[in-house]
Amino acid sequence: MNMHIDQAKRILVANDRGGYTVPTDRLYPFQWNWDSAFVAMGFALYDTDRAYRELERLVEGQWADGMIPHIVFHQPSDTYFPGPNVWRTKHTVQTSGITQPPVFAIALRKLYEAAGKQAEARTLPLYEAALKWHRWWYRARDPEGTGLVALLHPWESGSDNSPAWDIALARVPSTTDTPVVRKDTGHVNAEMRPRDEDYRRFIHLVDAYAACGWDPAKQWEEAPFKIAEIQTTAILLKAGEDLAHLADLFGRTEDAAEIAGFNKRTRKAILAQWRPKLSRFVSRDLISGDDVEAATQAGFIPLLSLDLDPGIAGALVTEMKAWSKGLKVAFPTTKPGIAGWEPKRYWRGPAWAIINWLLIDGLKRNGHPDAAEELRKSTITAIETEGFAEYFDPVTGEGCGGLGFSWTAAAYMWLM
Ligand code: 9WN
């Protein structure tokens, strides 16, 4: 067996905490939402039982209103900030109060395809959980029915300190009720992490939403940060397609029609965010009403869930090639050379295996298998050279952030 696959499996074993997988030891000692969806797809390649278990444990944290939180605090740990006492969500299973990109139903379809019809009974409760969550997205995060879903916290994007948030986040006060006691910079180099000022604003938002009692309608009214976000919406659409497919397979005709309605509205809304001058799709800042024009990976993610006009797909691919030119590892999460570009600082430039995974699927879907193959090879080479790092410096290729990282291991197996 390929020695790297063996190693990837060993990382998932080492990060197992009892049916769920932590992203990496100490830096992220709990269950994270989209990490677990990617990890479940990794497990689906060789252990469907464990793959299902991953999603089942995540769903233990689902709220009554349908939200699946971004962190489930199954067991206490003092190596991460902010912990449950900062979130103050008062759920029986302790969780954070925000969500993360809805990769869940994408994973669920893959699991069901791997496990086959005998897994139908086990799949149904997870299907129901996903449907509840998708309804929550449209109800709580798109109350006006625009087709684009909004984020109320940068952590919900999974791309915490992306330059995409710079303008909107600068409006959020940096005062906090909760003392900011960072733990992350004790585990990895501070130069690779979001800045202190970002953290103060992240925690200001947590304090503000805790003061709303985590009531979605109140939060929507009072949110000082509200972005109708293109990457999350594109992921929701792909997940919506996969959910509609499962609904059809399970004979849930009414659900299938409801989901198809969501998907149709969202498809149209994403297309309206195409900006030919930028050769990218853009998010919208719902507080200022402006386009978010920062050059980040998010603008390419609609490849994943739309069958684009060949002219648009071609323009996206040309732009992606321009960004990747001369880099050791693609795809950079920020356009190299622009003002916000920092090739080692988390979501301000580095290449991430899971983002590449989404882009590779999107390039294949849109008739660009060569570009997909190039990106696949770049990702595999980075991992085989540097190990299963959290992410990679696209200029030097250096593996950065946490090591022995679960989603990098899952991505490697998936892309092999
Ligand atoms: C906050 C676990 C998570 C990922 C996110 C990544 C990072 C957390 C943090 O780690 O976010 O959710 O504390 O920095 O940005 O995408 O899910 O790997």
Residues whose N, C-alpha, C, O or C-beta is under 5 A from the ligand:
A	BS01	9WN	P23 Y28 W32 D35 W155 G158 S159 D160
